[in-house]
């Protein structure tokens, strides 16, 4: 599940960097180079944040599922094995 969220974006070169390679060859001034680099950094950061949020949501859901399972397990154990003192004959 989490592998599906992060798997496709891992690789070299990153898919997001391919357009920057074409733009960087066409740049003729330092100002334009900074503009292209800044736009690439902004897009990379936004992609990173989106993927991080997705992974965080998956971790949260996984933790919630595990807690529910643990609560059910503890409820079964305490109902079947708990015998208050003084009730044994």
N, C-alpha and C positions, 0 to 999 in steps of 0.2 A: 504494500500500500504506500509506504513512504518512499520506497524505491521508485515507484511510478511517478511520484511528485517531483523527485529530484533527478532521476535518471536521464531523461532526454536532454537536459540542459548541460550535461557534463560532456566535455569533449574538447578537442583542440583542432583547429581554431574554433573558438566559440562562434555559434551562428550569428550572434549579434555583431560580431566584429567584422564580418565580411563586407557590409556596406561602407564601413569606415575606411577599409583598405582602398576602395575605389575613390572615395572622397579625398583621401589624403594625397593621392597621386595628382589630383586636379588642382590642389592648393598651390597658389603662386605667391602668397604673402604670409607673413608671420601671424598677422591678425586673423586671417582666415583659418590658419592652422590651429590657433588657440580656440577659435569658435567651433571647428569640427571636433577637436578633442574634448571640449567642454560638453558638447551635445552627446558624444559617445559616452562620456563618464556619467552624464545624467541618465541616459537610457540604461546603462549597465547597473547603476545604483537602483533605479526603479524596478528593474527586473529582479535584482537580488532581493529587494524588500518584498516584492510580490511572492517570490518563491519561499522566502523565509516565513512569511505569514501563513502560506499554505502548509508548510511543514509544521509550524507551531499548532495550527488547527488539528492536523493529524495526530500530533503528540497528545494534545489535550483530549481528543476523542478516544485514543488508545488508553490513556490513563483513566478516563471516566469508565470505560468498559471494564478495565481491570478492577477498579474499586467496586463496581456493581457485582462482579463475580466474587470478589473477596467478601463482600457483605453477605451474599447468599451462602457462601461456604461457612462463614462464622455463624450465621443464623441456624444452619442445619446442625453444626457441631454443638452449639449451645442447647438446642432443643433436644437432641438425642442423648447427650452424655451428661448433662447437668442434673445432678440429684442433690437437692438441698440436704444439709445435715439434719439429723434428727428424724428423717423419714424412713431410714433403713430399719428393718425389723430384725 
